[in-house]
Every structure is written in C-alpha cells, then in structure tokens.
C-alpha cells in the first residue's frame, strides 16, 4: 500500500500498529520470549523491512526491534519510532518536518 497512501497516512498507520503491539506487550508483562515467538512464528508479515509498511503493518523483525528498544509505550517510544520510520523508509522521508512534529505531538497527547 506504500505509494498508494500518502506518506503521512502511512506513518500514522505504522505508529498506530506499533502502539497496539507495544501496549499488548506491556499487558503481557513485557515477556521477551512471547514477543519474539509471536513476531517470528505467528505474525504474517514478511521480513523485508524496506517494503513492508503496507496498510500500516511493519514486519515482525522491526516490531521486535522497536518494542525491545522501548517496551513501554511512552514519549520516548513515540519519538524513537518516528525517527526510525522516517529514516528507514524512503517514502516517509518526504514528510515535512512540521507534519512529523504534528504526528508526534498527536501521539504524545494521547498518552
């Protein structure tokens, strides 16, 4: 879906998906084994990190990395995820700094 959906919408979808996965991880007691098992064995999104932001889903390897780096959904997790997504996915680099700040601010306000 990347390419068909404006980059700002793709970033919002990816952030929402990561938020849901991080909060689920929190609710399960931040168990790393469960996290890795789920995203390597049950999460049906292939492992190509460069092309896998379609419809807001990022691949399992990326989910594991981002959730391990920030196992609690907080301001730091939001900031780190936005930096990661906008640096790793070329189409998201097109988003203006102002729009990125608006998206970040919206997620932080929801905490």
C-alpha positions in Angstrom: 0.0 0.0 0.0 3.0 2.2 0.4 2.9 4.5 -2.6 -0.9 4.4 -2.9 -1.4 6.0 0.5 0.2 9.4 1.3 3.3 9.1 3.4 1.8 10.9 6.4 -1.1 8.4 6.5 1.4 5.5 6.2 3.3 6.9 9.2 0.2 7.3 11.2 -0.9 3.7 10.4 2.6 2.4 11.3 2.6 4.3 14.6 -0.9 3.0 15.5 0.1 -0.6 14.8 3.3 -0.2 16.8 1.3 1.4 19.6 -1.1 -1.6 19.7 1.7 -4.1 19.7 3.7 -2.3 22.3 0.7 -2.0 24.7 -0.1 -5.7 24.1 3.5 -6.5 25.0 3.1 -4.4 28.2 -0.1 -6.1 29.1 1.6 -9.5 28.8 4.2 -8.5 31.3 6.9 -7.4 28.8 7.8 -11.1 28.2 10.6 -11.0 25.5 10.1 -14.7 24.7 6.4 -14.2 23.9 7.3 -11.1 21.8 9.8 -13.0 19.7 7.7 -16.1 19.4 4.7 -14.1 18.2 6.5 -11.9 15.7 8.6 -14.7 14.3 6.1 -17.6 14.2 2.6 -16.1 14.0 2.7 -12.5 12.7 2.0 -13.0 9.0 4.0 -10.1 7.5 7.2 -10.9 5.6 10.6 -9.8 6.8 11.5 -7.3 4.1 11.9 -4.1 6.2 12.3 -1.8 3.2 8.9 -2.7 1.6 6.7 -3.6 4.5 4.7 -0.7 5.6 1.7 -1.6 3.5 -1.6 -0.8 5.3 0.2 0.2 8.4 1.8 -3.1 9.2 5.5 -3.3 9.7 7.3 -6.6 9.7 7.9 -8.8 12.7 11.7 -8.1 12.9 11.0 -4.4 13.0 8.3 -4.8 15.7 10.7 -6.9 17.8 13.5 -4.3 17.5 11.3 -1.3 18.3 9.4 -2.9 21.2 12.7 -4.3 22.7 14.2 -0.8 22.5 11.1 0.8 24.1 9.0 -1.9 25.9 6.7 0.7 27.4 4.6 3.0 25.1 5.6 6.4 26.2 7.0 9.7 24.8 10.5 8.1 24.2 8.9 5.2 22.4 7.0 7.6 20.1 10.0 9.8 19.4 12.3 6.8 18.7 9.7 5.1 16.4 9.1 8.3 14.3 12.9 8.7 13.9 13.2 5.0 12.9 10.3 5.0 10.4 11.3 8.3 8.8 14.9 7.3 8.4 14.4 3.6 7.3 11.5 4.0 4.8 12.4 6.3 1.9 8.8 7.3 1.1 8.4 8.6 4.7 11.4 10.9 4.3 9.2 13.0 2.1 7.1 14.1 5.1 7.7 17.7 6.1 9.3 18.3 9.5 6.2 20.3 10.5 3.9 17.3 9.7 6.2 14.9 11.5 6.0 17.1 14.6 2.2 17.2 14.4 2.0 13.4 14.2 4.4 13.0 17.1 2.5 15.6 19.2 -0.8 13.9 18.5 0.5 10.5 19.7 2.1 12.1 22.8 -1.1 13.9 23.7 -2.9 10.5 23.7 -0.7 9.2 26.4 
